[in-house]
Amino acid sequence: MYQYDSHDQAMVDARVAEFRDQVRRRLDGSLAEEQFRPLRLMNGLYLQLHAYMLRVAVPYGTLSSAQMTMLGDIADKYDRGYGHFTTRQNIQYNWIKLEEAPDILADLAKVEMHAIQTSGNCIRNTTSDQYAGAIADEVVDPRPYAELIRQWSTFHPEFSFLPRKFKMAVIASETDRAAMRLHDIGIQILRNDKGQLGAAFYVGGGMGRTPMIAPCINPFVPIDQMITYSEACLRVYNRYGRRDNKYKARIKILVHELGKDEYTRQVEAEFAHLLTQGIEPPLAELERIKAQFTDPAFATGLSDAVDRSDPDFAVWLDNNVQVHKQPGYAIVTISLKPVGGIPGDASGDQMRLMAQLARAYSFDELRVTHAQNIVLPHVRKADLYTVWQQLEEAGLGTPNLDKIGDIIACPGLDYCSLANARSIPVAQKISERFAGREQEIGELKLKISGCINACGHHHAGHIGILGVDRKGVENYQLLLGGSEGADTSLGTITGPGFNEEGIVDAVEKATSVYLANRHAGERFLDTYRRIGMAPFKDAIYAKDAV
């Protein structure tokens, strides 16, 4: 994984010192809140309902054991003993004291981490495939290219004050595990029919109050022009993006209003101009970065056999372990979704345990997924049972990857000042309602947002739930048919909303329709697409129709 050089470390250390002075001036009254607010947001510090929240960047979701250990220590030292892993592959702490925020940044800097550009109208943390470098279906490891984007975009003077926040994702396989087409810019690295490496650009996706799927504006940009093309996309957006209306400020609105063809025409013109300016990083820099993402020292000649005699272990093996590109190894997903738990939360002790497992069994590497879980990317199959036993003992062995209990949920009204409704209690009740039935139901991705900003990705859930304020009362809308993969689609609202208990019942009714109508091998999404909304709606609202 990428290691800081002297420039990276100096940049992060300087930011810590700068922010320490800004906090000092805020505390002594030299800076008013309206002056301090943009400064703290540049460092990932939000003021939420009850306390400050700090969002820490985890570039493309990759962590070392030392970094995960520090995240656990920060949870215990500065928060209430836990952290919340997010859909941007980051981590948030919800109970931060302002006077201690600079100390947290200083501790992060000791392990090559920071909170820069995790907020504000800038290019946010670039996300990627959590299985990068371990999965066989990728063209190349996409993380060096995500790292190149990180270096290009951090403190970019032209893009520090964009019309609105900006999110990018990079993948390198046909299987989209990063919701790439629901980003402002999604990049798929691929090879053309001549075997040349390039990047397909999808621009103008996003969720929120106006969800849109990004169209492909260029199916093949030579890989050594990827940064230049990204700059062209951003320049057109920065030039014409709305700054007078935050609800129309995202690039998806610009692409929609200009039209894909006109937006593309302007990007291509800007791209042609930029090619004459020579802004692309030198190839030597990309090669330097790539050298830090070489494969670990995999052992050869290992057996692929795994003893499945323990039935509980066998269930976990079938659900949470994926095939690795290297014989004798496996990819392990650690679920942060125990039955009745808070999706994405991990205690300080759990983080330190995951760090210990990474150090002992996964070449010192972990990944955060956009589905709010953790991955050990390189585990010997001979070690799987030992790893599972330790996870199980720590409450991290739930075998529910991509099942109905593997819920994506934002913090909701329990923490967030923007939320209209609570997400966490709904997620807990759903996971408890379906406990023990997940294997019967099969793949069913459920996502919950506490407001229209869609931090819980409800638009992209096979079943999505949106919390709204209905005359001062929390109300929940049910959506069906969303998907975030290669077959990206947006969910459709079923009809009138429900209270907290009613939405759990509605999810159960929708699931019952699926079980009654599915064909062999069909996911919930497949059955929904085949039979349509009507049977689901009839069952969900049957009581009201009587």
C-alpha positions as MATLAB code, in Angstrom:
seq = 'MYQYDSHDQAMVDARVAEFRDQVRRRLDGSLAEEQFRPLRLMNGLYLQLHAYMLRVAVPYGTLSSAQMTMLGDIADKYDRGYGHFTTRQNIQYNWIKLEEAPDILADLAKVEMHAIQTSGNCIRNTTSDQYAGAIADEVVDPRPYAELIRQWSTFHPEFSFLPRKFKMAVIASETDRAAMRLHDIGIQILRNDKGQLGAAFYVGGGMGRTPMIAPCINPFVPIDQMITYSEACLRVYNRYGRRDNKYKARIKILVHELGKDEYTRQVEAEFAHLLTQGIEPPLAELERIKAQFTDPAFATGLSDAVDRSDPDFAVWLDNNVQVHKQPGYAIVTISLKPVGGIPGDASGDQMRLMAQLARAYSFDELRVTHAQNIVLPHVRKADLYTVWQQLEEAGLGTPNLDKIGDIIACPGLDYCSLANARSIPVAQKISERFAGREQEIGELKLKISGCINACGHHHAGHIGILGVDRKGVENYQLLLGGSEGADTSLGTITGPGFNEEGIVDAVEKATSVYLANRHAGERFLDTYRRIGMAPFKDAIYAKDAV';
ca = [
       0.000    0.000    0.000;
       1.014    3.614   -0.481;
       3.575    5.091    1.934;
       3.960    8.820    2.524;
       7.029   10.530    1.179;
       8.524   13.634    2.790;
       6.158   15.924    0.849;
       3.047   14.031    2.010;
       4.133   14.066    5.642;
       5.140   17.728    5.587;
       1.787   18.663    4.066;
      -0.187   16.795    6.713;
       1.959   18.068    9.604;
       1.588   21.646    8.376;
      -2.191   21.257    8.235;
      -2.248   19.988   11.844;
      -0.306   23.030   13.049;
      -2.497   25.380   11.046;
      -5.702   23.880   12.402;
      -4.396   23.890   15.975;
      -3.959   27.644   15.700;
      -7.422   28.053   14.166;
      -9.037   26.099   17.011;
      -7.113   28.131   19.580;
      -8.453   31.344   18.060;
     -11.996   29.959   17.950;
     -11.825   28.985   21.634;
     -10.462   32.366   22.732;
     -13.064   34.220   20.677;
     -10.717   35.617   18.045;
     -12.648   33.710   15.376;
     -16.435   33.802   15.223;
     -18.289   30.609   14.279;
     -19.154   31.941   10.819;
     -15.418   32.539   10.234;
     -14.374   29.224   11.743;
     -16.961   27.060    9.992;
     -15.277   26.894    6.546;
     -11.928   26.262    8.231;
     -13.157   23.326   10.316;
     -15.029   21.842    7.350;
     -11.793   21.853    5.365;
     -10.517   19.523    8.095;
     -13.526   17.227    8.215;
     -14.992   18.660   11.418;
     -18.798   19.024   11.467;
     -21.045   20.389   14.200;
     -23.812   17.817   14.593;
     -26.830   17.554   16.887;
     -24.988   16.791   20.112;
     -21.276   17.321   19.487;
     -18.652   17.772   16.827;
     -18.190   14.930   14.325;
     -14.812   14.271   12.728;
     -14.622   12.442    9.399;
     -11.242   10.812    8.736;
     -10.114   10.044    5.193;
      -9.265    6.469    4.226;
      -8.059    6.847    0.620;
      -9.707    4.196   -1.588;
     -10.512    2.299    1.611;
      -7.028    0.884    2.253;
      -5.615    0.672    5.786;
      -2.568   -0.831    7.470;
      -2.759   -2.526   10.852;
      -1.003    0.463   12.453;
      -3.627    2.798   11.018;
      -6.541    0.632   12.149;
      -4.968    0.371   15.597;
      -4.750    4.158   15.781;
      -8.396    4.466   14.745;
      -9.325    2.178   17.626;
      -7.174    4.142   20.058;
      -8.770    7.410   18.917;
     -12.217    5.909   19.492;
     -11.306    5.148   23.101;
      -9.294    8.285   23.830;
     -11.411   10.974   22.189;
     -14.839    9.453   21.487;
     -17.097    7.032   23.370;
     -15.264    3.876   22.447;
     -16.384    3.368   18.865;
     -16.250    4.764   15.328;
     -18.612    4.613   12.368;
     -17.376    3.393    8.974;
     -19.111    5.192    6.122;
     -20.223    4.697    2.525;
     -17.244    6.813    1.369;
     -14.882    4.181    2.847;
     -14.046    6.652    5.625;
     -14.573    6.606    9.388;
     -16.473    9.127   11.512;
     -16.302    9.909   15.216;
     -19.502   11.396   16.604;
     -18.562   12.736   20.044;
     -15.548   14.996   19.532;
     -14.569   17.921   21.749;
     -13.408   20.922   19.766;
     -10.355   21.515   21.940;
      -9.173   17.932   21.275;
      -9.678   17.925   17.509;
      -6.113   19.105   16.709;
      -4.706   16.354   18.928;
      -6.676   13.772   16.940;
      -5.279   15.135   13.678;
      -1.780   14.983   15.174;
      -2.292   11.353   16.177;
      -3.586   10.558   12.694;
      -0.543   12.200   11.124;
       1.695    9.787   13.056;
       0.257    6.931   10.973;
       0.007    8.788    7.643;
      -3.646    9.748    7.935;
      -5.652   12.976    7.918;
      -9.128   14.473    7.533;
      -8.348   16.819    4.639;
     -11.086   17.254    2.025;
     -13.542   14.954    3.780;
     -15.919   17.905    3.699;
     -16.444   21.111    1.766;
     -17.046   21.866   -1.907;
     -13.982   20.063   -3.143;
     -12.968   16.655   -4.486;
     -13.694   14.260   -1.643;
     -12.082   10.922   -0.796;
     -11.742    8.845   -3.977;
     -13.283    5.408   -3.509;
     -12.454    2.106   -5.184;
     -13.082   -1.628   -5.258;
     -12.561   -3.164   -1.818;
     -11.175   -6.312   -3.466;
      -8.587   -4.422   -5.542;
      -5.328   -6.308   -5.868;
      -6.937   -9.544   -4.644;
      -9.712  -10.369   -7.103;
      -9.095  -12.201  -10.365;
     -11.555  -10.268  -12.533;
      -9.732   -6.932  -12.507;
      -7.743   -5.641  -15.486;
      -5.222   -3.973  -13.187;
      -5.148   -2.924   -9.546;
      -7.130    0.365   -9.632;
      -5.613    1.761   -6.429;
      -2.475    3.315   -7.978;
      -4.764    5.314  -10.254;
      -6.947    6.320   -7.303;
      -3.787    7.395   -5.482;
      -2.725    9.450   -8.498;
      -6.129   11.162   -8.376;
      -5.666   11.791   -4.654;
      -2.329   13.484   -5.233;
      -3.663   15.542   -8.152;
      -6.819   16.643   -6.353;
      -5.507   17.397   -2.856;
      -5.245   21.174   -2.468;
      -5.862   21.655   -6.201;
      -6.167   25.464   -6.308;
      -8.778   25.507   -9.062;
     -11.038   22.910   -7.439;
     -10.930   23.885   -3.768;
     -14.183   25.854   -3.995;
     -16.356   24.018   -6.480;
     -20.082   24.729   -6.824;
     -20.705   21.663   -4.637;
     -18.957   18.621   -3.180;
     -17.460   16.235   -5.734;
     -17.074   12.459   -5.511;
     -15.011   10.130   -7.693;
     -14.679    6.344   -7.871;
     -12.218    4.141   -9.767;
     -12.733    0.467  -10.609;
     -10.959   -1.949  -12.950;
     -13.385   -4.795  -13.534;
     -16.743   -5.378  -15.179;
     -18.193   -6.147  -11.762;
     -18.856   -2.789  -10.135;
     -18.301   -3.090   -6.391;
     -17.981    0.670   -5.793;
     -21.304    2.072   -7.101;
     -19.190    3.765   -9.778;
     -22.083    5.113  -11.885;
     -23.609    6.869   -8.886;
     -20.619    9.220   -8.536;
     -19.918   12.656   -9.985;
     -17.161   10.966  -11.975;
     -16.885    7.208  -12.223;
     -13.831    5.741  -13.951;
     -13.577    2.171  -15.185;
     -10.090    1.111  -16.192;
     -10.197   -1.349  -19.084;
      -8.404   -2.560  -22.195;
      -9.542   -1.889  -25.748;
      -9.549   -4.451  -28.547;
      -5.866   -3.697  -29.168;
      -4.968   -4.533  -25.569;
      -4.221   -0.910  -24.684;
      -5.041    0.310  -21.189;
      -7.509    3.152  -20.878;
     -10.341    4.601  -18.829;
     -14.056    4.857  -19.522;
     -15.490    8.047  -18.011;
     -18.995    8.148  -16.523;
     -19.985   11.658  -15.471;
     -23.039   13.092  -13.744;
     -24.204   10.395  -11.352;
     -25.313   10.850   -7.797;
     -28.046   10.306   -5.264;
     -29.600   12.927   -2.994;
     -32.895   14.626   -3.807;
     -32.318   14.231   -7.566;
     -30.814   10.780   -8.123;
     -29.187   10.154  -11.491;
     -27.144    7.420  -13.120;
     -24.012    8.732  -14.807;
     -23.869    8.337  -18.603;
     -20.644    7.278  -20.293;
     -19.230   10.371  -21.983;
     -16.057    8.727  -23.284;
     -15.615    4.943  -23.509;
     -11.836    5.046  -23.824;
      -9.363    7.688  -22.679;
      -5.719    6.538  -22.901;
      -4.607    5.809  -19.351;
      -1.728    8.266  -19.572;
      -4.298   11.045  -20.156;
      -6.668   10.127  -17.310;
      -5.776   13.084  -15.093;
      -5.986   15.546  -17.982;
      -9.444   14.269  -18.908;
     -10.543   14.464  -15.270;
      -9.341   18.051  -15.172;
     -11.337   18.850  -18.303;
     -14.506   17.390  -16.739;
     -13.973   19.451  -13.587;
     -13.183   22.643  -15.478;
     -16.426   22.581  -17.429;
     -18.338   21.916  -14.207;
     -16.502   24.652  -12.323;
     -17.233   27.086  -15.141;
     -20.966   26.468  -15.468;
     -22.089   24.727  -12.269;
     -24.785   26.572  -10.315;
     -23.590   28.499   -7.288;
     -26.861   30.324   -6.669;
     -28.857   27.216   -5.719;
     -27.268   24.391   -3.712;
     -30.014   21.999   -4.803;
     -28.957   22.459   -8.435;
     -25.228   22.757   -7.870;
     -24.076   19.178   -8.458;
     -22.516   18.164  -11.753;
     -25.399   15.759  -12.415;
     -27.700   18.767  -12.815;
     -25.290   20.437  -15.236;
     -24.951   17.285  -17.357;
     -28.724   16.855  -17.341;
     -29.490   20.468  -18.280;
     -26.761   20.831  -20.896;
     -27.419   17.350  -22.153;
     -24.835   14.588  -22.322;
     -23.760   15.486  -25.864;
     -23.215   19.193  -25.218;
     -21.426   18.566  -21.932;
     -19.209   16.018  -23.681;
     -18.486   18.450  -26.524;
     -17.286   21.057  -24.061;
     -15.195   18.540  -22.131;
     -13.539   17.335  -25.336;
     -12.720   20.923  -26.330;
     -11.233   21.609  -22.907;
      -9.369   18.304  -23.040;
      -7.795   19.196  -26.404;
      -6.666   22.508  -24.945;
      -5.233   20.933  -21.799;
      -3.252   18.391  -23.800;
      -1.227   21.295  -25.156;
      -0.491   22.475  -21.604;
       1.223   19.274  -20.424;
      -0.497   18.949  -17.061;
      -0.491   15.120  -16.912;
       1.805   13.810  -14.153;
       4.990   12.270  -15.549;
       4.883    8.541  -16.161;
       7.682    8.127  -13.621;
       5.329    9.317  -10.873;
       2.710    6.724  -11.762;
       5.390    4.035  -11.829;
       6.639    5.188   -8.411;
       3.113    4.832   -7.051;
       2.545    1.457   -8.725;
       5.690    0.095   -7.093;
       3.995    0.496   -3.710;
       1.035   -1.649   -4.743;
       2.860   -4.774   -5.858;
       1.466   -8.133   -4.763;
       2.468   -9.378   -1.316;
       4.889  -12.290   -1.056;
       2.247  -14.965   -1.616;
       3.315  -18.490   -0.806;
       3.016  -20.991   -3.628;
       1.904  -24.584   -3.614;
      -0.745  -24.026   -0.929;
      -3.752  -26.276   -0.706;
      -7.206  -24.923   -1.519;
      -8.846  -27.415    0.831;
     -10.778  -26.068    3.820;
     -12.236  -28.218    6.593;
     -15.975  -27.464    6.635;
     -16.932  -29.827    9.439;
     -18.029  -26.994   11.736;
     -21.478  -26.057   10.329;
     -21.404  -22.463   11.618;
     -18.007  -21.922   10.056;
     -19.264  -23.416    6.786;
     -22.133  -20.901    6.647;
     -19.721  -18.008    7.220;
     -17.358  -19.455    4.631;
     -20.108  -19.565    2.010;
     -21.301  -16.031    2.765;
     -18.344  -13.873    3.740;
     -15.390  -15.406    1.886;
     -14.616  -14.715   -1.778;
     -12.287  -16.407   -4.242;
      -8.792  -14.893   -4.365;
      -6.693  -14.600   -7.509;
      -3.895  -16.532   -5.793;
      -4.396  -20.271   -5.147;
      -4.461  -21.111   -1.463;
      -5.716  -17.654   -0.425;
      -9.145  -16.104    0.141;
     -10.748  -12.688    0.591;
     -12.536  -12.280    3.933;
     -15.282   -9.735    4.554;
     -15.803   -8.874    8.218;
     -19.410   -7.889    8.820;
     -20.004   -4.808   10.961;
     -23.719   -5.694   10.978;
     -24.442   -8.003   13.933;
     -28.102   -8.777   14.588;
     -29.539   -5.782   16.419;
     -26.326   -3.787   16.017;
     -25.648   -0.365   14.515;
     -24.547   -0.791   10.878;
     -20.968    0.301   10.302;
     -20.026    0.774   13.952;
     -16.965   -0.865   15.485;
     -15.593   -0.520   18.984;
     -12.012    0.385   19.754;
     -11.346   -3.203   20.846;
     -12.857   -4.560   17.627;
     -10.725   -2.240   15.514;
      -7.592   -3.339   17.331;
      -8.558   -6.987   16.859;
      -9.090   -6.463   13.122;
      -5.685   -4.769   12.999;
      -4.132   -7.728   14.794;
      -5.730  -10.179   12.348;
      -4.481   -8.130    9.391;
      -0.977   -8.130   10.794;
      -0.986  -11.875   11.489;
      -2.991  -13.219    8.551;
      -3.447  -10.622    5.757;
      -0.047   -9.096    4.953;
      -0.800   -6.136    7.234;
      -3.652   -4.833    5.090;
      -7.356   -4.075    5.548;
     -10.011   -2.435    3.385;
     -13.103   -0.424    4.260;
     -16.032   -1.176    1.943;
     -18.651    1.305    0.767;
     -21.175   -1.095    2.327;
     -19.675   -0.273    5.746;
     -17.805   -3.529    6.319;
     -14.096   -4.403    6.585;
     -12.098   -6.709    4.320;
      -9.001   -8.798    4.998;
      -7.873   -9.125    1.376;
      -5.191  -11.827    1.555;
      -5.891  -14.679    4.004;
      -4.469  -18.164    3.613;
      -7.251  -20.714    3.390;
      -5.471  -22.723    6.062;
      -5.972  -19.764    8.445;
      -9.651  -19.127    7.750;
     -10.975  -21.181   10.643;
      -8.671  -19.454   13.138;
      -9.622  -16.027   11.777;
     -13.333  -16.882   11.962;
     -13.055  -18.086   15.564;
     -11.482  -14.807   16.663;
     -14.030  -12.762   14.739;
     -16.888  -14.774   16.171;
     -15.653  -14.270   19.722;
     -15.491  -10.486   19.132;
     -19.005  -10.235   17.641;
     -17.645   -9.803   14.112;
     -18.494  -13.183   12.629;
     -22.027  -12.554   11.348;
     -22.405  -14.459    8.027;
     -24.610  -11.936    6.231;
     -22.660  -10.330    3.384;
     -25.154   -8.969    0.820;
     -28.047  -10.432    2.793;
     -30.989   -8.522    4.270;
     -29.135   -8.028    7.554;
     -26.129   -6.460    5.811;
     -27.860   -3.087    5.928;
     -26.295    0.182    4.805;
     -27.537    2.975    7.073;
     -26.562    6.560    7.755;
     -26.379    7.808   11.383;
     -29.769    9.506   10.903;
     -31.512   11.690   13.434;
     -29.636   10.098   16.338;
     -26.623   12.183   15.326;
     -27.049   14.156   12.110;
     -28.366   17.720   12.108;
     -29.632   17.288    8.530;
     -31.694   14.160    9.159;
     -35.488   14.045    9.303;
     -35.813   10.587   10.818;
     -33.808    7.955   12.641;
     -32.119    5.250   10.604;
     -30.424    3.185   13.289;
     -33.517    1.867   15.145;
     -35.135    0.851   11.850;
     -31.999   -1.036   10.807;
     -31.835   -2.763   14.178;
     -35.473   -3.852   14.062;
     -35.189   -5.160   10.516;
     -32.076   -7.187   11.321;
     -33.827   -8.646   14.378;
     -37.009   -9.407   12.429;
     -35.106  -11.371    9.786;
     -32.512  -13.014   12.028;
     -32.172  -16.672   11.089;
     -33.868  -16.212    7.697;
     -31.073  -14.577    5.761;
     -29.845  -17.742    4.064;
     -33.376  -18.610    2.951;
     -33.900  -15.152    1.462;
     -30.530  -14.945   -0.264;
     -29.031  -11.795   -1.774;
     -31.086   -8.764   -0.826;
     -29.413   -5.386   -0.400;
     -31.290   -3.055    1.931;
     -30.272    0.560    2.425;
     -31.631    3.261    4.750;
     -31.249    7.063    4.669;
     -32.518    9.417    7.339;
     -33.065   12.258    4.864;
     -33.139   13.083    1.168;
     -29.361   13.607    1.080;
     -29.163    9.808    0.713;
     -26.002    9.085    2.697;
     -27.469    5.601    3.196;
     -27.782    5.087   -0.594;
     -31.486    4.224   -0.338;
     -32.016    4.892   -4.062;
     -29.652    2.009   -4.868;
     -31.110   -0.612   -2.551;
     -32.989   -3.648   -3.770;
     -35.137   -2.378   -0.929;
     -34.569    1.248    0.035;
     -35.962    3.209    2.969;
     -36.070    7.003    3.137;
     -36.864    8.795    6.375;
     -38.911   11.989    5.951;
     -40.603   14.523    8.216;
     -44.364   14.329    7.898;
     -45.845   17.208    9.856;
     -43.331   16.782   12.656;
     -43.579   12.992   12.740;
     -40.935   10.557   11.456;
     -42.226    8.775    8.375;
     -40.561    6.197    6.145;
     -40.967    5.753    2.402;
     -40.309    2.339    0.867;
     -38.498    1.987   -2.463;
     -37.986   -1.148   -4.541;
     -35.746   -2.068   -7.463;
     -32.546   -0.115   -6.927;
     -29.093   -1.449   -7.745;
     -25.569   -0.063   -7.552;
     -23.658   -2.594   -9.637;
     -23.064   -2.994  -13.351;
     -26.852   -3.131  -13.726;
     -27.296    0.193  -11.918;
     -30.901    1.278  -11.398;
     -32.806    3.647   -9.140;
     -35.499    2.451   -6.773;
     -39.167    3.400   -7.166;
     -41.323    4.573   -4.251;
     -44.106    2.075   -3.546;
     -46.629    4.599   -2.223;
     -47.544    6.272    1.081;
     -45.012    6.064    3.894;
     -45.097    4.246    7.221;
     -44.235    4.771   10.847;
     -41.277    2.949   12.398;
     -43.132   -0.300   13.077;
     -45.029   -0.122    9.797;
     -41.910    0.130    7.661;
     -40.518   -3.064    9.186;
     -43.804   -4.823    8.417;
     -43.726   -3.439    4.870;
     -40.235   -4.857    4.310;
     -41.458   -8.241    5.491;
     -44.458   -8.135    3.140;
     -42.222   -7.226    0.201;
     -39.897  -10.062    1.066;
     -42.810  -12.504    1.283;
     -43.909  -11.535   -2.252;
     -40.398  -12.259   -3.475;
     -40.251  -15.668   -1.775;
     -43.651  -16.616   -3.199;
     -42.759  -15.631   -6.764;
     -39.037  -16.193   -7.239;
     -37.638  -18.603   -9.763;
     -34.675  -20.794   -8.976;
     -31.523  -18.733   -8.544;
     -33.281  -15.356   -8.598;
     -32.284  -12.538   -6.312;
     -34.939  -10.215   -4.909;
     -33.939   -7.695   -7.591;
     -34.359  -10.251  -10.380;
     -37.846  -11.222   -9.242;
     -38.874   -7.576   -8.861;
     -37.700   -6.773  -12.383;
     -39.537   -9.771  -13.785;
     -42.941   -9.349  -12.088;
     -42.966   -5.567  -11.597;
     -44.159   -3.344   -8.789;
     -47.865   -4.297   -8.745;
     -47.711   -7.570   -6.751;
     -45.485   -5.946   -4.144;
     -47.674   -2.876   -3.839;
     -50.827   -4.978   -3.531;
     -49.335   -6.953   -0.655;
     -47.768   -3.992    1.123;
     -50.963   -1.902    1.135;
     -53.517   -4.752    1.311;
     -54.679   -3.781    4.796;
     -55.343   -0.183    3.737;
     -57.375   -1.372    0.755;
     -59.849   -3.360    2.883;
];
